[in-house]
């Protein structure tokens, strides 16, 4: 179980870093970002998280705000995975 949590945490961190990098490139590249190859790769990496965020949010939320929802979801998942990792580690050490 501990290994599964570590794998999920690593995948979440990759998605989180890709989303943050995409946001930074969004600011730095401006309107030319769609032609940028690195932005295309980052957009491809974050597409599943963005689609999931769009799926769970009501239609009232604008598409331009879905990135913030995805960021919140990834940060929430990271916090939950950290708690699970600590819990499993303490359980294996016999402290819990």
Phi, psi and omega per residue, in radians:
X1 nan -0.654 -3.134
X2 -1.089 -0.717 -3.135
X3 -1.145 -0.682 3.102
X4 -1.072 -0.752 3.104
X5 -1.113 -0.700 3.112
X6 -1.118 -0.710 3.126
X7 -1.155 -0.791 3.106
X8 -1.090 -0.680 3.129
X9 -1.142 -0.720 3.115
X10 -1.126 -0.755 3.114
X11 -1.123 -0.676 3.110
X12 -1.143 -0.701 3.139
X13 -1.161 -0.642 3.085
X14 -1.106 -0.797 3.127
X15 -1.125 -0.678 3.135
X16 -1.143 -0.786 3.119
X17 -1.157 -0.645 3.093
X18 -1.129 -0.713 3.136
X19 -1.175 -0.733 3.103
X20 -1.144 -0.701 3.107
X21 -1.152 -0.678 3.100
X22 -1.104 -0.709 3.100
X23 -1.119 -0.715 3.115
X24 -1.137 -0.734 3.121
X25 -1.198 -0.547 3.065
X26 -1.042 -0.731 -3.132
X27 -1.290 -0.775 -3.047
X28 -1.296 -0.701 -3.048
X29 -1.466 -0.403 3.127
X30 1.170 -2.389 -3.053
X31 -1.298 -0.252 -3.126
X32 -1.525 0.123 -3.050
X33 -1.165 -0.538 -3.094
X34 -1.154 -0.445 3.100
X35 -1.559 -0.052 -3.096
X36 -1.451 2.220 -3.105
X37 -1.151 -0.691 3.140
X38 -1.138 -0.716 3.098
X39 -1.083 -0.655 3.107
X40 -1.108 -0.742 3.116
X41 -1.120 -0.793 -3.139
X42 -1.124 -0.669 3.112
X43 -1.137 -0.666 3.100
X44 -1.153 -0.701 3.132
X45 -1.160 -0.624 -3.074
X46 -1.623 -0.061 -3.094
X47 -0.988 -0.756 3.127
X48 -1.082 -0.658 3.137
X49 -1.208 -0.704 3.133
X50 -1.148 -0.712 3.120
X51 -1.154 -0.688 3.097
X52 -1.130 -0.724 3.110
X53 -1.093 -0.708 3.111
X54 -1.154 -0.615 -3.114
X55 -1.157 -0.697 -3.045
X56 -1.592 -0.200 3.136
X57 -1.604 2.614 3.073
X58 -1.214 2.799 -3.100
X59 -1.160 -0.231 3.123
X60 -1.168 -0.527 3.120
X61 -1.243 2.216 -3.118
X62 -1.251 2.668 3.138
X63 -1.080 -0.525 -3.134
X64 -1.241 -0.225 3.121
X65 -1.755 -0.026 -3.111
X66 -1.128 -0.551 3.088
X67 -1.041 -0.689 3.105
X68 -1.189 -0.663 3.085
X69 -1.127 -0.753 3.118
X70 -1.097 -0.708 3.098
X71 -1.088 -0.768 3.112
X72 -1.076 -0.748 3.141
X73 -1.117 -0.731 3.123
X74 -1.176 -0.672 3.100
X75 -1.184 -0.665 3.081
X76 -1.130 -0.767 3.099
X77 -1.095 -0.680 3.114
X78 -1.101 -0.763 3.122
X79 -1.102 -0.749 3.130
X80 -1.153 -0.665 3.116
X81 -1.222 -0.590 3.068
X82 -1.140 -0.750 3.114
X83 -1.103 -0.746 3.123
X84 -1.123 -0.704 3.135
X85 -1.111 -0.790 3.126
X86 -1.123 -0.751 -3.138
X87 -1.072 -0.800 3.141
X88 -1.171 -0.637 3.117
X89 -1.147 -0.760 3.112
X90 -1.174 -0.645 3.112
X91 -1.126 -0.688 3.131
X92 -1.228 -0.516 -3.141
X93 -1.418 -0.205 3.130
X94 1.475 0.267 -3.127
X95 -1.509 -0.293 -3.076
X96 -1.765 nan nan
